[in-house]
Amino acid sequence: MNDRVAEGAREPATGVLSLLTPVLELAVIVAQTGERATPAMQAPNGLRPFLQFTRRIPPPALRAARKVIDDDVVFRERVAGIATEALVGVSGMLFLNRPEGWENDLESLANETHDEMEEHSASRSDRKWERRLAGAESSARRAEAGLAKSRTDLALAQAAAAAERNARSALEEALEESRRANALLDNALQVATERIRGLDKEVKTLLSTCRDADRELSSLREERSQRQTLTDAVAEALAAVDAVRTAIEDVHGAGNHRPEPADATPPTFAPRAPTPSRLERASAVRSGRRPTPLPPAMFDDAPEAAHFLLRVPGVLVLVDGYNVSKWKWTSLSASDQRRRLVDVLEELAARTAADFQVIFDGTDADIVAETAVAQGAGTRARRVRTSFSPPRVDADDVILDLIGVVAPGRAVVVVSSDRRVRLGSVDRGANVISSQQFVAVWGSSGFLSHPVR
């Protein structure tokens, strides 16, 4: 709509306003009905001052309705959805639907009505009948408006009933979904409760094992302390013997001046070997193998113990492959873990006196082929042997079996943090290094030429 037409629509002639009275009254009724509906449909602000009129709608309300319909497209479509030609006439439908050229058509209707009124104004009788006709038409319009209001109320009531039915259906579905969710939660809670009970039993078992291990560790520390005390006592005794021997020689030299024979060699006093622990004695009884004793005051779980054991001449180091690689390279694939671990073991073999054999779970043709090529390429790789456990056999069992086939006189060190492997290795007379200890010595004390990531 252009500006000229818009301005004309906002300044209607008396004839045009008379033609639009039914549709404007219907607009006021729709606004009133919407406010009382459930849920409420908010009336336009321009009509709010006139919502309390229920019998006769004053002219200011009609003018306000005309302005609201011109400005508020949503409200105009809302009224058009209810209006019919029987309710608001041809002019009202033109005003609501606004087809192309509707302003001219509306003005033509107004002019025709005005001409008709002028033709009948020649006589008073005609004017009287016109007033009566106008009154009848007004009554008819009010009746039509009332009918429209009733229809609107009915439509709103039907819409509210449908909305209530939909809401009730949605509520019932939500209630059923909530019941299903509660059933699932109950099942999950029951499973979690059973799992917690099982974990509680496992924790109690682990606590009992830890207490037993702590008692064993305390006993080992006490034996180590006794061993150190004994070593100190032996050293003091040796020093005392040396002092007595010196004193005797001095006495002999002062008494008879007999020279000491040139080829005489002073007596030597070798220190006694450390007393084996109860665990070492039990291992010796079972397998005939004894763990390599550590120097005095060196704990078997310290990195220094790993340094010492890897440098024992002729030692065979059995590595629990995935137990070490997964501790060091958790985010890498299994094949990358294997390759990195074999690279590290090759350099360790080149820098220590140890022979290494790493055992992985399962089989992998690619890594077996790579290892065979590496072992045939030079002397550096031949000291690291890679093997895989047979189908349905754990690498743990392979490691424990390998200890039994090694000659009892050769030192064996097992690298693993698996409790079963550690206990079985100690039971068979081998020394044990945890995966953490083993990784801790990489790159330290010059073991590796470059850091391992």
Rosetta blueprint (number, residue, H / E / L):
1 M L
2 N L
3 D H
4 R H
5 V H
6 A H
7 E H
8 G H
9 A H
10 R H
11 E L
12 P L
13 A L
14 T H
15 G H
16 V H
17 L H
18 S H
19 L H
20 L H
21 T H
22 P H
23 V H
24 L H
25 E H
26 L H
27 A H
28 V H
29 I H
30 V H
31 A H
32 Q H
33 T H
34 G H
35 E H
36 R H
37 A L
38 T L
39 P L
40 A L
41 M L
42 Q L
43 A L
44 P L
45 N H
46 G H
47 L H
48 R H
49 P H
50 F H
51 L L
52 Q L
53 F L
54 T L
55 R L
56 R L
57 I L
58 P L
59 P H
60 P H
61 A H
62 L H
63 R H
64 A H
65 A H
66 R H
67 K H
68 V H
69 I H
70 D H
71 D H
72 D L
73 V H
74 V H
75 F H
76 R H
77 E H
78 R H
79 V H
80 A H
81 G L
82 I L
83 A L
84 T L
85 E H
86 A H
87 L H
88 V H
89 G H
90 V H
91 S H
92 G H
93 M H
94 L H
95 F H
96 L H
97 N H
98 R L
99 P L
100 E L
101 G L
102 W H
103 E H
104 N H
105 D H
106 L H
107 E H
108 S H
109 L H
110 A H
111 N H
112 E H
113 T H
114 H H
115 D H
116 E H
117 M H
118 E H
119 E H
120 H H
121 S H
122 A H
123 S L
124 R H
125 S H
126 D H
127 R H
128 K H
129 W H
130 E H
131 R H
132 R H
133 L H
134 A H
135 G H
136 A H
137 E H
138 S H
139 S H
140 A H
141 R H
142 R H
143 A H
144 E H
145 A H
146 G H
147 L H
148 A H
149 K H
150 S H
151 R H
152 T H
153 D H
154 L H
155 A H
156 L H
157 A H
158 Q H
159 A H
160 A H
161 A H
162 A H
163 A H
164 E H
165 R H
166 N H
167 A H
168 R H
169 S H
170 A H
171 L H
172 E H
173 E H
174 A H
175 L H
176 E H
177 E H
178 S H
179 R H
180 R H
181 A H
182 N H
183 A H
184 L H
185 L H
186 D H
187 N H
188 A H
189 L H
190 Q H
191 V H
192 A H
193 T H
194 E H
195 R H
196 I H
197 R H
198 G H
199 L H
200 D H
201 K H
202 E H
203 V H
204 K H
205 T H
206 L H
207 L H
208 S H
209 T H
210 C H
211 R H
212 D H
213 A H
214 D H
215 R H
216 E H
217 L H
218 S H
219 S H
220 L H
221 R H
222 E H
223 E H
224 R H
225 S H
226 Q H
227 R H
228 Q H
229 T H
230 L H
231 T H
232 D H
233 A H
234 V H
235 A H
236 E H
237 A H
238 L H
239 A H
240 A H
241 V H
242 D H
243 A H
244 V H
245 R H
246 T H
247 A H
248 I H
249 E H
250 D H
251 V H
252 H H
253 G H
254 A H
255 G H
256 N L
257 H L
258 R L
259 P L
260 E L
261 P L
262 A L
263 D L
264 A L
265 T L
266 P L
267 P L
268 T L
269 F L
270 A L
271 P L
272 R L
273 A L
274 P L
275 T L
276 P L
277 S L
278 R H
279 L H
280 E H
281 R H
282 A H
283 S H
284 A H
285 V H
286 R H
287 S H
288 G L
289 R L
290 R L
291 P L
292 T L
293 P L
294 L L
295 P L
296 P L
297 A L
298 M L
299 F L
300 D L
301 D L
302 A L
303 P H
304 E H
305 A H
306 A H
307 H H
308 F H
309 L H
310 L H
311 R L
312 V L
313 P L
314 G L
315 V L
316 L E
317 V E
318 L E
319 V E
320 D E
321 G H
322 Y H
323 N H
324 V H
325 S H
326 K H
327 W H
328 K H
329 W L
330 T L
331 S L
332 L L
333 S L
334 A H
335 S H
336 D H
337 Q H
338 R H
339 R H
340 R H
341 L H
342 V H
343 D H
344 V H
345 L H
346 E H
347 E H
348 L H
349 A H
350 A H
351 R H
352 T L
353 A L
354 A L
355 D E
356 F E
357 Q E
358 V E
359 I E
360 F E
361 D L
362 G L
363 T L
364 D L
365 A H
366 D H
367 I H
368 V H
369 A H
370 E H
371 T H
372 A H
373 V H
374 A H
375 Q H
376 G H
377 A H
378 G L
379 T H
380 R H
381 A H
382 R H
383 R L
384 V E
385 R E
386 T E
387 S E
388 F E
389 S L
390 P L
391 P L
392 R L
393 V L
394 D L
395 A H
396 D H
397 D H
398 V H
399 I H
400 L H
401 D H
402 L H
403 I H
404 G H
405 V H
406 V L
407 A L
408 P L
409 G L
410 R L
411 A L
412 V E
413 V E
414 V E
415 V E
416 S L
417 S L
418 D L
419 R H
420 R H
421 V H
422 R H
423 L H
424 G H
425 S H
426 V H
427 D H
428 R L
429 G L
430 A L
431 N E
432 V E
433 I E
434 S L
435 S H
436 Q H
437 Q H
438 F H
439 V H
440 A H
441 V L
442 W L
443 G L
444 S H
445 S H
446 G H
447 F L
448 L L
449 S L
450 H L
451 P L
452 V L
453 R L
